[in-house]
Amino acid sequence: MKLLVDEMYDPEIAEPLRALGHDVVHASERAELKSAGDEIVFSCAQTEQRVIFTNNVRDFMPTVNLALQGDGAFHGIVFSNDKSLPRSKSNTGKITALLHALLAQHARDETLPAGVHWLS
């Protein structure tokens, strides 16, 4: 499973995951994804067969629902919540560890089973 980390997260999340052998890209590492709209991020992830990691449920969920109902490819999305897993520098290691566990669990999968996962 390949992962695209939304730019709302610390870019330092991607490097340790790559060092552990995972195919991970942070949105800030790609010129076309810096400050890009959610539809562009979603489209890029689907084209590259990547699961998106974001906490932007409000904006992504309508697109996810359409993708789950459609016939097109949908590789999945991982959501987090600022209440249960705040986006802070002190949580970067915890978020990285949780993502590593998820990626390792689904290493042989091209898509995220069930399509939607909550990281907590």
C-alpha angles and dihedrals in degrees: 000000000000122000137210113197113210115237093246086079128076110272088224088078093073101054099058090046090053089048087056089055101262124136100237132159126186115215091233090062091064121069093210092055101046106113089347122155120259093253090059092047090049093047093048091049092051093047090051093040092241131151112231122230112203143131093216095109095153095059101033101042097073090053091045091051091052091048092050091052095045134078095239127101117279117178098188145256134244116208129194131188127225091222097056098027112019119206099240136132089249090058098048092097093048092048090048092051093049092049091048090054091049094047092047091049091053099033093129095044121096091198134031109261110245089013098246128067131176116218111212 
